[in-house]
Amino acid sequence: MPELYIAEVNYEEAKKLADLASIHQDLSFTIDALKRLLQLLKDDNKDNISIQSFWTAALISYVRCFSRGKRFGLSEDIFGKLEGDPIGCHRYYKSLRDKHIAHSVNPFEQVVAGLVLSEPDNPKQQVQGVATLSLKLICSDIEGVVTLLRLASIAQKQVSEHAREYEAKVLEVGKSLPIDTLYSKARIRTIAPGPEDARKARK
């Protein structure tokens, strides 16, 4: 296979296209994780570690598509024209990720400590020990998983449409650039980060 000559460009249209490609990858992962999760739930699988792992990973990758920072992030407005309350559903999943998965602050996770007492009719009523009780949502039900899968699929379709638009824009701008300059920047590559890069921001 002949080597591809690819010149890296960083004008605004190209940056937007790169962001869209990154978001598309996250949504693809979300969709694949949710499909695996649905199969586990439909099979009545008792592997709670796998179930919680797929659910947690799907929520995290889905919500980060709507976060703004190094990339522009999606807006919840992409769901605005759909019937029902898709934005409300989206916000529910975002809250689950923010206040249950990322931070333990809502009632979906509860742990209480208590004292174990002897039976009330025991002549010697006393404290016998200590116990902790916990409640934690490890995964939504099948309907909840299907709803998130629909939102992620709708978002991915929108991203794909925007990406096609920006591919055309990137090509249009690119054809106006000096060809010699483009060839001088050919063979773009990505560099695998090392441990020292964990705290650094992406360029």
C-alpha positions, 0 to 999 in steps of 0.5 A, a space after each residue: 500500500 502506498 504511503 499517504 502524504 497527509 499535511 497537518 492543518 490547524 485553521 479553525 475549520 480543521 480544529 472543528 473537524 478534529 473536535 467532531 471526530 473526537 466526539 464521534 469516537 466517544 459516542 461510538 464507544 458509548 453506543 457499543 458499551 450500551 449494546 453490550 450492557 443491554 445484552 447482559 441485562 436481557 440475558 439476566 446476567 448476574 455479573 454485576 462488575 461487568 454491568 456496572 463497568 459498562 454503565 459507568 463507562 457509557 455515562 462518562 463517555 456520553 457526558 464528556 461529549 457535552 463538556 466544553 474545554 479543549 474541544 468545543 463540546 455538543 449542546 443539549 439543543 441538538 435534542 430540542 426538536 424531538 418529541 417528548 422531553 429528550 433534554 430532560 432525559 439528557 440532563 438526568 443522565 448528566 446528573 447521574 454522571 456528575 453527582 453519582 458516578 464522578 462524585 458521590 453526592 446524591 441519594 443513588 448511593 447511600 451508606 449508613 453505620 449502625 449498632 447491632 443490638 440484642 433482641 428487645 426481649 432479651 433480659 440483657 439488652 446490650 450493644 453487640 457490634 457494628 454494622 454498615 448498610 449500603 445502597 447503590 445504583 449500579 445500572 439503570 433498568 433496560 428502559 433507561 439503558 435504551 433511552 440513553 442509547 437513543 440519545 447517543 445515537 441521535 447525537 452521533 448522527 448529528 455529529 456525522 452530519 456536521 463532520 461532513 459539512 466541515 470536511 467540505 470546508 476544510 477541503 475548500 480552505 486547503 485547496 487555497 493554501 500554497 501546495 509547497 507549504 502543504 508538502 513540507 508538512 506532510 506525513 503528520 503523526 500522533 505521539 503516544 504520551 508518557 506518564 509525565 504527560 498525565 497532568 499536561 493539557 492537550 495542545 
